[in-house]
């Protein structure tokens, strides 16, 4: 205990002094690290915040905002899954009505798709649960560092889940097309309709997300106002204690001046009164904490029952709508009805939560008012006891005189309380101004988010347009499908970017909350001091100027640190955007590849439909006319032909490669020698200049000679290539002549003549040597006579062989 009045009063406002002293060291890296690692209460709803310490209030409220954003994201993602399943159900219903699938197959397909999407959600929930449990040393408290890490990992999981949903949706779409067994044009129309409808769904989800995100942010400001009201009620008793002690101290000082009290007696009386006040204040604080917690628990139990009943009704209404049968032309009606139902449920739930928050705040406020009234009455009784029982004994004054002193104390207490009430109203006004500034900052964040989304959208649109224009040859339907598919995937990415940007702005605010609070307290103290002191001397005026300059300096530092923190989170956002766009690019590559493949199939089918039948008939006729053709000898001829052609080509390529390799080695050796000679030229200098010129001229002649030899070699190679081409053409002509003679044999029933002039000319073109031509004559005659003998009297075998030949040609 202090032994003076000023010390007694100062001990009550010790926390204010600590806050004021700490404001001089707002910016400190060590304090930032401690703040990052400082634990604060992990709350699940707003009423729990009403029982938190004032230092943790902003962190708790911002953590609730992040939690609400996460719940909103989860709801919209589930809504998207349900709508996609419903779209598949609509198309499957049409297939069922068209008798393309049975009732059992319809149910089986739908169940498979629902299970696949449920498995996708279970995988995400498992990963999120692992993230929530990692680093959780205490389930009741958390740190800002842990919260930032969880938000970062949560965003990574959501991006992965978004890519998995794209793949699952494409898989379900392809499965639907396989079951429909429709034409390519009909399949293209189905995929296009499905894409356009999901684009409409993404548009509604994006609009709903923006509206509810702004509502969540507005609710944060409402929460801060309600918490401020409760905090102001908490401060009533401490401030009243100060005012009562001040007025009592003034009266006792007056009695000391009149020698009715000694200084020692005055100090003892003030010490006893201060001790009694402190006990009442401690009792008031403990009662506020304990009773408010009990009250909040009762409120939460009651609110939980109401919300559980609402969830049952909500689930029943959604199930009733989803159980109805819709057709493809009824999709927009279904989407409108489902969206209106969900928005109605969200609004009802929102109203319930706001009503619960207001009821909890009003209940805590009424409790604090009741406790304040009791505490104020107890303080008044302590002062009454001092004046009417203690002072008559200590001072020897009459009871009437002491009653007059008590009345004087009451009269002096009123202006003290009024002055404190004026201060409270000014602080409330400053708090409202601060909230207004924060709202403006949030509007800037929303504008920045809109600019980022617009920039990404325009850039990605230019990229996909450039890709499509470079492809070329695609139909308008294919190009339109690629553009729409890209728009659908990009909408999901932009919606995720928008929500993540709000979360990062919230984390920035949480990281800067301690410094903002200290600066706001410093600003409030300065404004209150400036408004309370009307007549100022030179020293006071200079002191206020110094405080104002210090506040401006701290504001500039805070703004700079806020920008740095914002830049840090922005870089993290850019990294996440790049990851999402990388997934988008990979998926679009697959979509474009599938589109190109489908386009190629369509073109091939279109071409085959024009001349495929004529070509097949012509091949059948040619095979039937060749009565001497069998599968074995035809295959043998074809294989020998291609083997000879392959050997000739391999020999030519091998020789050419070997010669090129030797020439490259020779060039490399000459290049090395030339570099060596150039180095020697630099060392020898001017004395060997003439000799080097001679060597250079010789080298040039060698190079020219080498180029000449290479040109001759290339010319010889070209001549040999032309010769081989002539030989190949000759073989083709011989084959044609053999076929013509075979057909003539069948038609005119005359022996096959290899001695005609045309055959001789062809063989002379192919074989230059007379010996080679003679061997060729002998081999061809042997094969032809063998075929003639085999064909006689074997009409049945010939018919079977003709059928085999027909199959081979077909």
URBEL-V536029 format. One record per residue. RES is the residue in one small letter. SS is DSSP state (helix for helix, strand for strand, loop for the rest). OMEGA is omega in whole degrees, 0 to 359 (NA if undefined). Layout:
BEGIN
res=RES ss=SS omega=OMEGA
res=RES ss=SS omega=OMEGA
END
This chain:
BEGIN
res=x ss=loop omega=172
res=x ss=loop omega=181
res=x ss=loop omega=177
res=x ss=loop omega=181
res=x ss=helix omega=180
res=x ss=helix omega=177
res=x ss=helix omega=180
res=x ss=helix omega=179
res=x ss=helix omega=182
res=x ss=helix omega=181
res=x ss=helix omega=178
res=x ss=helix omega=181
res=x ss=loop omega=182
res=x ss=helix omega=179
res=x ss=helix omega=178
res=x ss=helix omega=179
res=x ss=helix omega=179
res=x ss=helix omega=178
res=x ss=helix omega=181
res=x ss=helix omega=180
res=x ss=helix omega=180
res=x ss=helix omega=181
res=x ss=helix omega=177
res=x ss=helix omega=180
res=x ss=helix omega=183
res=x ss=loop omega=188
res=x ss=loop omega=180
res=x ss=loop omega=181
res=x ss=helix omega=179
res=x ss=helix omega=179
res=x ss=helix omega=176
res=x ss=helix omega=179
res=x ss=helix omega=178
res=x ss=helix omega=181
res=x ss=helix omega=178
res=x ss=helix omega=183
res=x ss=helix omega=182
res=x ss=loop omega=181
res=x ss=strand omega=173
res=x ss=strand omega=188
res=x ss=strand omega=176
res=x ss=loop omega=184
res=x ss=loop omega=180
res=x ss=loop omega=179
res=x ss=loop omega=186
res=x ss=helix omega=182
res=x ss=helix omega=178
res=x ss=helix omega=180
res=x ss=helix omega=183
res=x ss=loop omega=179
res=x ss=loop omega=182
res=x ss=loop omega=172
res=x ss=loop omega=184
res=x ss=helix omega=181
res=x ss=helix omega=184
res=x ss=helix omega=189
res=x ss=helix omega=183
res=x ss=helix omega=179
res=x ss=helix omega=180
res=x ss=helix omega=180
res=x ss=helix omega=179
res=x ss=helix omega=177
res=x ss=helix omega=175
res=x ss=helix omega=178
res=x ss=helix omega=178
res=x ss=helix omega=178
res=x ss=helix omega=179
res=x ss=helix omega=177
res=x ss=helix omega=179
res=x ss=helix omega=178
res=x ss=helix omega=177
res=x ss=helix omega=178
res=x ss=helix omega=179
res=x ss=helix omega=180
res=x ss=helix omega=181
res=x ss=helix omega=179
res=x ss=helix omega=177
res=x ss=helix omega=178
res=x ss=helix omega=178
res=x ss=helix omega=178
res=x ss=helix omega=181
res=x ss=helix omega=181
res=x ss=helix omega=180
res=x ss=helix omega=176
res=x ss=helix omega=180
res=x ss=helix omega=177
res=x ss=helix omega=176
res=x ss=helix omega=179
res=x ss=helix omega=179
res=x ss=helix omega=180
res=x ss=helix omega=178
res=x ss=helix omega=177
res=x ss=helix omega=177
res=x ss=helix omega=177
res=x ss=helix omega=179
res=x ss=helix omega=179
res=x ss=helix omega=178
res=x ss=loop omega=177
res=x ss=loop omega=178
res=x ss=loop omega=176
res=x ss=loop omega=179
res=x ss=loop omega=180
res=x ss=helix omega=179
res=x ss=helix omega=179
res=x ss=helix omega=177
res=x ss=helix omega=180
res=x ss=helix omega=181
res=x ss=helix omega=180
res=x ss=helix omega=181
res=x ss=helix omega=179
res=x ss=helix omega=179
res=x ss=helix omega=181
res=x ss=helix omega=178
res=x ss=helix omega=179
res=x ss=helix omega=179
res=x ss=helix omega=180
res=x ss=helix omega=175
res=x ss=helix omega=177
res=x ss=helix omega=177
res=x ss=helix omega=179
res=x ss=helix omega=178
res=x ss=helix omega=177
res=x ss=helix omega=178
res=x ss=helix omega=180
res=x ss=helix omega=179
res=x ss=helix omega=180
res=x ss=helix omega=178
res=x ss=helix omega=178
res=x ss=helix omega=177
res=x ss=helix omega=177
res=x ss=helix omega=180
res=x ss=helix omega=183
res=x ss=helix omega=182
res=x ss=loop omega=179
res=x ss=loop omega=181
res=x ss=loop omega=178
res=x ss=loop omega=180
res=x ss=loop omega=184
res=x ss=loop omega=183
res=x ss=loop omega=184
res=x ss=strand omega=179
res=x ss=strand omega=178
res=x ss=strand omega=178
res=x ss=helix omega=178
res=x ss=helix omega=177
res=x ss=helix omega=181
res=x ss=helix omega=178
res=x ss=helix omega=179
res=x ss=helix omega=180
res=x ss=helix omega=179
res=x ss=helix omega=179
res=x ss=helix omega=180
res=x ss=helix omega=178
res=x ss=helix omega=180
res=x ss=helix omega=178
res=x ss=helix omega=179
res=x ss=helix omega=181
res=x ss=helix omega=179
res=x ss=helix omega=177
res=x ss=helix omega=179
res=x ss=helix omega=179
res=x ss=helix omega=177
res=x ss=helix omega=179
res=x ss=helix omega=178
res=x ss=helix omega=177
res=x ss=helix omega=181
res=x ss=helix omega=180
res=x ss=helix omega=179
res=x ss=helix omega=178
res=x ss=helix omega=178
res=x ss=helix omega=179
res=x ss=helix omega=179
res=x ss=helix omega=178
res=x ss=helix omega=177
res=x ss=helix omega=178
res=x ss=helix omega=180
res=x ss=helix omega=178
res=x ss=helix omega=181
res=x ss=helix omega=182
res=x ss=helix omega=178
res=x ss=loop omega=182
res=x ss=loop omega=179
res=x ss=loop omega=181
res=x ss=helix omega=179
res=x ss=helix omega=179
res=x ss=helix omega=178
res=x ss=helix omega=177
res=x ss=helix omega=180
res=x ss=helix omega=180
res=x ss=helix omega=180
res=x ss=helix omega=180
res=x ss=helix omega=178
res=x ss=helix omega=180
res=x ss=helix omega=179
res=x ss=helix omega=180
res=x ss=helix omega=180
res=x ss=helix omega=177
res=x ss=helix omega=173
res=x ss=helix omega=177
res=x ss=helix omega=178
res=x ss=helix omega=179
res=x ss=helix omega=178
res=x ss=helix omega=178
res=x ss=helix omega=179
res=x ss=helix omega=179
res=x ss=helix omega=178
res=x ss=helix omega=179
res=x ss=helix omega=180
res=x ss=helix omega=180
res=x ss=helix omega=181
res=x ss=helix omega=183
res=x ss=helix omega=176
res=x ss=helix omega=176
res=x ss=helix omega=176
res=x ss=helix omega=178
res=x ss=helix omega=179
res=x ss=helix omega=178
res=x ss=helix omega=179
res=x ss=helix omega=176
res=x ss=helix omega=178
res=x ss=helix omega=177
res=x ss=helix omega=177
res=x ss=helix omega=180
res=x ss=helix omega=177
res=x ss=helix omega=180
res=x ss=helix omega=178
res=x ss=helix omega=179
res=x ss=helix omega=178
res=x ss=helix omega=181
res=x ss=helix omega=179
res=x ss=helix omega=178
res=x ss=helix omega=176
res=x ss=helix omega=176
res=x ss=helix omega=183
res=x ss=helix omega=182
res=x ss=helix omega=185
res=x ss=helix omega=177
res=x ss=helix omega=180
res=x ss=helix omega=178
res=x ss=helix omega=175
res=x ss=helix omega=179
res=x ss=helix omega=181
res=x ss=helix omega=181
res=x ss=helix omega=179
res=x ss=helix omega=178
res=x ss=helix omega=182
res=x ss=helix omega=177
res=x ss=helix omega=179
res=x ss=helix omega=179
res=x ss=helix omega=181
res=x ss=helix omega=179
res=x ss=helix omega=175
res=x ss=helix omega=178
res=x ss=helix omega=177
res=x ss=helix omega=178
res=x ss=helix omega=178
res=x ss=helix omega=180
res=x ss=loop omega=179
res=x ss=loop omega=173
res=x ss=loop omega=179
res=x ss=loop omega=172
res=x ss=loop omega=180
res=x ss=helix omega=181
res=x ss=helix omega=179
res=x ss=helix omega=179
res=x ss=helix omega=180
res=x ss=helix omega=179
res=x ss=helix omega=179
res=x ss=helix omega=180
res=x ss=helix omega=179
res=x ss=helix omega=178
res=x ss=helix omega=180
res=x ss=helix omega=179
res=x ss=helix omega=179
res=x ss=helix omega=179
res=x ss=helix omega=177
res=x ss=helix omega=181
res=x ss=helix omega=177
res=x ss=helix omega=178
res=x ss=helix omega=180
res=x ss=helix omega=179
res=x ss=helix omega=178
res=x ss=helix omega=179
res=x ss=helix omega=181
res=x ss=helix omega=181
res=x ss=helix omega=178
res=x ss=helix omega=179
res=x ss=helix omega=183
res=x ss=helix omega=186
res=x ss=helix omega=183
res=x ss=helix omega=178
res=x ss=helix omega=177
res=x ss=helix omega=178
res=x ss=helix omega=180
res=x ss=helix omega=180
res=x ss=helix omega=179
res=x ss=helix omega=178
res=x ss=helix omega=179
res=x ss=helix omega=182
res=x ss=helix omega=177
res=x ss=helix omega=179
res=x ss=helix omega=180
res=x ss=helix omega=180
res=x ss=helix omega=178
res=x ss=helix omega=179
res=x ss=helix omega=182
res=x ss=helix omega=179
res=x ss=helix omega=177
res=x ss=helix omega=179
res=x ss=helix omega=180
res=x ss=helix omega=178
res=x ss=helix omega=178
res=x ss=helix omega=180
res=x ss=helix omega=180
res=x ss=helix omega=180
res=x ss=helix omega=180
res=x ss=helix omega=178
res=x ss=helix omega=178
res=x ss=helix omega=179
res=x ss=helix omega=180
res=x ss=helix omega=183
res=x ss=helix omega=180
res=x ss=loop omega=179
res=x ss=loop omega=180
res=x ss=loop omega=179
res=x ss=loop omega=176
res=x ss=loop omega=184
res=x ss=helix omega=180
res=x ss=helix omega=180
res=x ss=helix omega=186
res=x ss=helix omega=183
res=x ss=helix omega=176
res=x ss=helix omega=177
res=x ss=helix omega=182
res=x ss=helix omega=179
res=x ss=helix omega=181
res=x ss=helix omega=181
res=x ss=helix omega=179
res=x ss=helix omega=179
res=x ss=helix omega=179
res=x ss=helix omega=180
res=x ss=helix omega=178
res=x ss=helix omega=177
res=x ss=helix omega=179
res=x ss=helix omega=179
res=x ss=helix omega=180
res=x ss=helix omega=178
res=x ss=helix omega=179
res=x ss=helix omega=178
res=x ss=helix omega=179
res=x ss=helix omega=178
res=x ss=helix omega=180
res=x ss=helix omega=178
res=x ss=helix omega=178
res=x ss=helix omega=178
res=x ss=helix omega=179
res=x ss=helix omega=180
res=x ss=helix omega=179
res=x ss=helix omega=179
res=x ss=helix omega=180
res=x ss=helix omega=179
res=x ss=helix omega=180
res=x ss=helix omega=179
res=x ss=helix omega=179
res=x ss=helix omega=178
res=x ss=helix omega=178
res=x ss=helix omega=180
res=x ss=helix omega=178
res=x ss=helix omega=179
res=x ss=helix omega=179
res=x ss=helix omega=178
res=x ss=helix omega=179
res=x ss=helix omega=178
res=x ss=helix omega=181
res=x ss=helix omega=179
res=x ss=helix omega=177
res=x ss=helix omega=179
res=x ss=helix omega=177
res=x ss=helix omega=178
res=x ss=helix omega=178
res=x ss=helix omega=178
res=x ss=helix omega=179
res=x ss=helix omega=178
res=x ss=helix omega=177
res=x ss=helix omega=179
res=x ss=helix omega=185
res=x ss=helix omega=188
res=x ss=helix omega=181
res=x ss=helix omega=185
res=x ss=helix omega=185
res=x ss=helix omega=178
res=x ss=helix omega=180
res=x ss=helix omega=185
res=x ss=helix omega=187
res=x ss=helix omega=184
res=x ss=loop omega=178
res=x ss=loop omega=179
res=x ss=loop omega=180
res=x ss=helix omega=179
res=x ss=helix omega=179
res=x ss=helix omega=178
res=x ss=helix omega=176
res=x ss=helix omega=176
res=x ss=helix omega=177
res=x ss=helix omega=178
res=x ss=helix omega=177
res=x ss=helix omega=177
res=x ss=helix omega=178
res=x ss=helix omega=179
res=x ss=helix omega=179
res=x ss=helix omega=179
res=x ss=helix omega=181
res=x ss=helix omega=184
res=x ss=helix omega=178
res=x ss=helix omega=177
res=x ss=helix omega=179
res=x ss=helix omega=178
res=x ss=helix omega=178
res=x ss=helix omega=178
res=x ss=helix omega=178
res=x ss=helix omega=176
res=x ss=helix omega=177
res=x ss=helix omega=181
res=x ss=helix omega=179
res=x ss=helix omega=178
res=x ss=helix omega=178
res=x ss=helix omega=177
res=x ss=helix omega=178
res=x ss=helix omega=176
res=x ss=helix omega=178
res=x ss=helix omega=178
res=x ss=helix omega=177
res=x ss=helix omega=178
res=x ss=helix omega=177
res=x ss=helix omega=179
res=x ss=helix omega=177
res=x ss=helix omega=179
res=x ss=helix omega=176
res=x ss=helix omega=178
res=x ss=helix omega=178
res=x ss=helix omega=178
res=x ss=helix omega=176
res=x ss=helix omega=176
res=x ss=helix omega=179
res=x ss=helix omega=177
res=x ss=helix omega=178
res=x ss=helix omega=178
res=x ss=helix omega=178
res=x ss=helix omega=178
res=x ss=helix omega=179
res=x ss=helix omega=179
res=x ss=helix omega=181
res=x ss=helix omega=180
res=x ss=helix omega=179
res=x ss=helix omega=179
res=x ss=helix omega=182
res=x ss=helix omega=181
res=x ss=helix omega=181
res=x ss=helix omega=180
res=x ss=helix omega=178
res=x ss=helix omega=177
res=x ss=helix omega=180
res=x ss=helix omega=183
res=x ss=helix omega=176
res=x ss=helix omega=177
res=x ss=helix omega=179
res=x ss=helix omega=182
res=x ss=helix omega=180
res=x ss=helix omega=178
res=x ss=helix omega=179
res=x ss=helix omega=178
res=x ss=loop omega=175
res=x ss=loop omega=181
res=x ss=loop omega=177
res=x ss=loop omega=179
res=x ss=helix omega=179
res=x ss=helix omega=180
res=x ss=helix omega=179
res=x ss=helix omega=180
res=x ss=helix omega=179
res=x ss=helix omega=179
res=x ss=helix omega=181
res=x ss=helix omega=181
res=x ss=helix omega=178
res=x ss=helix omega=178
res=x ss=helix omega=179
res=x ss=helix omega=179
res=x ss=helix omega=181
res=x ss=helix omega=180
res=x ss=helix omega=178
res=x ss=helix omega=177
res=x ss=helix omega=180
res=x ss=helix omega=182
res=x ss=helix omega=178
res=x ss=helix omega=177
res=x ss=helix omega=179
res=x ss=helix omega=180
res=x ss=helix omega=181
res=x ss=helix omega=180
res=x ss=helix omega=179
res=x ss=helix omega=177
res=x ss=helix omega=178
res=x ss=helix omega=179
res=x ss=helix omega=175
res=x ss=helix omega=177
res=x ss=helix omega=178
res=x ss=helix omega=176
res=x ss=helix omega=179
res=x ss=helix omega=179
res=x ss=helix omega=181
res=x ss=helix omega=181
res=x ss=helix omega=188
res=x ss=helix omega=182
res=x ss=helix omega=181
res=x ss=helix omega=177
res=x ss=helix omega=180
res=x ss=helix omega=179
res=x ss=helix omega=178
res=x ss=helix omega=178
res=x ss=helix omega=177
res=x ss=helix omega=178
res=x ss=helix omega=180
res=x ss=helix omega=179
res=x ss=helix omega=179
res=x ss=helix omega=180
res=x ss=helix omega=180
res=x ss=helix omega=181
res=x ss=helix omega=177
res=x ss=helix omega=180
res=x ss=helix omega=180
res=x ss=helix omega=183
res=x ss=helix omega=182
res=x ss=loop omega=182
res=x ss=loop omega=181
res=x ss=loop omega=184
res=x ss=loop omega=173
res=x ss=loop omega=184
res=x ss=helix omega=182
res=x ss=helix omega=179
res=x ss=helix omega=180
res=x ss=helix omega=178
res=x ss=helix omega=179
res=x ss=helix omega=179
res=x ss=helix omega=176
res=x ss=helix omega=179
res=x ss=helix omega=178
res=x ss=helix omega=179
res=x ss=helix omega=178
res=x ss=helix omega=178
res=x ss=helix omega=179
res=x ss=helix omega=179
res=x ss=helix omega=178
res=x ss=helix omega=179
res=x ss=helix omega=177
res=x ss=helix omega=178
res=x ss=helix omega=178
res=x ss=helix omega=180
res=x ss=helix omega=179
res=x ss=helix omega=179
res=x ss=helix omega=179
res=x ss=helix omega=177
res=x ss=helix omega=178
res=x ss=helix omega=179
res=x ss=helix omega=178
res=x ss=helix omega=178
res=x ss=helix omega=179
res=x ss=helix omega=178
res=x ss=helix omega=179
res=x ss=helix omega=180
res=x ss=helix omega=177
res=x ss=helix omega=176
res=x ss=helix omega=177
res=x ss=helix omega=179
res=x ss=helix omega=178
res=x ss=helix omega=180
res=x ss=helix omega=177
res=x ss=helix omega=179
res=x ss=helix omega=178
res=x ss=helix omega=180
res=x ss=helix omega=179
res=x ss=helix omega=175
res=x ss=helix omega=176
res=x ss=helix omega=179
res=x ss=helix omega=180
res=x ss=helix omega=179
res=x ss=helix omega=181
res=x ss=helix omega=180
res=x ss=helix omega=175
res=x ss=helix omega=178
res=x ss=helix omega=180
res=x ss=helix omega=180
res=x ss=helix omega=178
res=x ss=helix omega=178
res=x ss=helix omega=178
res=x ss=helix omega=177
res=x ss=helix omega=179
res=x ss=helix omega=178
res=x ss=helix omega=179
res=x ss=helix omega=179
res=x ss=helix omega=178
res=x ss=helix omega=179
res=x ss=helix omega=179
res=x ss=helix omega=179
res=x ss=helix omega=179
res=x ss=helix omega=179
res=x ss=helix omega=180
res=x ss=helix omega=180
res=x ss=helix omega=180
res=x ss=helix omega=181
res=x ss=helix omega=186
res=x ss=helix omega=182
res=x ss=helix omega=183
res=x ss=helix omega=179
res=x ss=helix omega=180
res=x ss=helix omega=181
res=x ss=helix omega=179
res=x ss=helix omega=180
res=x ss=helix omega=178
res=x ss=helix omega=178
res=x ss=helix omega=181
res=x ss=helix omega=180
res=x ss=helix omega=181
res=x ss=helix omega=181
res=x ss=helix omega=181
res=x ss=helix omega=182
res=x ss=loop omega=185
res=x ss=loop omega=181
res=x ss=loop omega=182
res=x ss=loop omega=174
res=x ss=loop omega=184
res=x ss=helix omega=185
res=x ss=helix omega=183
res=x ss=helix omega=177
res=x ss=helix omega=177
res=x ss=helix omega=182
res=x ss=helix omega=178
res=x ss=helix omega=181
res=x ss=helix omega=180
res=x ss=helix omega=178
res=x ss=helix omega=180
res=x ss=helix omega=182
res=x ss=helix omega=176
res=x ss=helix omega=177
res=x ss=helix omega=178
res=x ss=helix omega=179
res=x ss=helix omega=179
res=x ss=helix omega=178
res=x ss=helix omega=181
res=x ss=helix omega=179
res=x ss=helix omega=179
res=x ss=helix omega=179
res=x ss=helix omega=180
res=x ss=helix omega=180
res=x ss=helix omega=178
res=x ss=helix omega=180
res=x ss=helix omega=179
res=x ss=helix omega=180
res=x ss=helix omega=180
res=x ss=helix omega=178
res=x ss=helix omega=179
res=x ss=helix omega=179
res=x ss=helix omega=178
res=x ss=helix omega=178
res=x ss=helix omega=177
res=x ss=helix omega=180
res=x ss=helix omega=177
res=x ss=helix omega=178
res=x ss=helix omega=179
res=x ss=helix omega=179
res=x ss=helix omega=177
res=x ss=helix omega=178
res=x ss=helix omega=178
res=x ss=helix omega=180
res=x ss=helix omega=178
res=x ss=helix omega=178
res=x ss=helix omega=179
res=x ss=helix omega=179
res=x ss=helix omega=176
res=x ss=helix omega=179
res=x ss=helix omega=177
res=x ss=helix omega=180
res=x ss=helix omega=182
res=x ss=helix omega=183
res=x ss=helix omega=175
res=x ss=helix omega=188
res=x ss=helix omega=184
res=x ss=helix omega=182
res=x ss=helix omega=184
res=x ss=helix omega=181
res=x ss=helix omega=179
res=x ss=helix omega=179
res=x ss=helix omega=177
res=x ss=helix omega=179
res=x ss=helix omega=179
res=x ss=helix omega=179
res=x ss=helix omega=179
res=x ss=helix omega=178
res=x ss=helix omega=180
res=x ss=helix omega=179
res=x ss=helix omega=178
res=x ss=helix omega=179
res=x ss=helix omega=179
res=x ss=helix omega=178
res=x ss=helix omega=178
res=x ss=helix omega=179
res=x ss=helix omega=179
res=x ss=helix omega=179
res=x ss=helix omega=178
res=x ss=helix omega=179
res=x ss=helix omega=179
res=x ss=helix omega=177
res=x ss=helix omega=179
res=x ss=helix omega=179
res=x ss=helix omega=180
res=x ss=helix omega=178
res=x ss=helix omega=179
res=x ss=helix omega=180
res=x ss=helix omega=179
res=x ss=helix omega=179
res=x ss=helix omega=178
res=x ss=helix omega=179
res=x ss=helix omega=179
res=x ss=helix omega=178
res=x ss=helix omega=178
res=x ss=helix omega=178
res=x ss=helix omega=179
res=x ss=helix omega=178
res=x ss=helix omega=178
res=x ss=helix omega=178
res=x ss=helix omega=177
res=x ss=helix omega=177
res=x ss=helix omega=180
res=x ss=helix omega=179
res=x ss=helix omega=179
res=x ss=helix omega=179
res=x ss=helix omega=181
res=x ss=helix omega=178
res=x ss=helix omega=179
res=x ss=helix omega=180
res=x ss=helix omega=180
res=x ss=helix omega=177
res=x ss=helix omega=178
res=x ss=helix omega=177
res=x ss=helix omega=176
res=x ss=helix omega=181
res=x ss=helix omega=187
res=x ss=helix omega=188
res=x ss=helix omega=178
res=x ss=loop omega=176
res=x ss=loop omega=185
res=x ss=loop omega=180
res=x ss=loop omega=187
res=x ss=loop omega=176
res=x ss=loop omega=185
res=x ss=loop omega=179
res=x ss=loop omega=189
res=x ss=helix omega=183
res=x ss=helix omega=179
res=x ss=helix omega=179
res=x ss=helix omega=181
res=x ss=helix omega=182
res=x ss=helix omega=181
res=x ss=helix omega=178
res=x ss=helix omega=177
res=x ss=helix omega=186
res=x ss=helix omega=186
res=x ss=loop omega=181
res=x ss=loop omega=183
res=x ss=loop omega=177
res=x ss=helix omega=179
res=x ss=helix omega=178
res=x ss=helix omega=180
res=x ss=helix omega=180
res=x ss=helix omega=178
res=x ss=helix omega=180
res=x ss=helix omega=177
res=x ss=helix omega=184
res=x ss=helix omega=183
res=x ss=helix omega=182
res=x ss=helix omega=179
res=x ss=helix omega=180
res=x ss=helix omega=182
res=x ss=helix omega=182
res=x ss=helix omega=180
res=x ss=helix omega=178
res=x ss=helix omega=178
res=x ss=helix omega=180
res=x ss=helix omega=180
res=x ss=helix omega=182
res=x ss=helix omega=184
res=x ss=helix omega=184
res=x ss=loop omega=176
res=x ss=loop omega=183
res=x ss=loop omega=184
res=x ss=helix omega=181
res=x ss=helix omega=179
res=x ss=helix omega=179
res=x ss=helix omega=180
res=x ss=helix omega=178
res=x ss=helix omega=180
res=x ss=helix omega=177
res=x ss=helix omega=178
res=x ss=helix omega=177
res=x ss=helix omega=179
res=x ss=helix omega=178
res=x ss=helix omega=179
res=x ss=helix omega=181
res=x ss=helix omega=181
res=x ss=helix omega=178
res=x ss=loop omega=NA
END
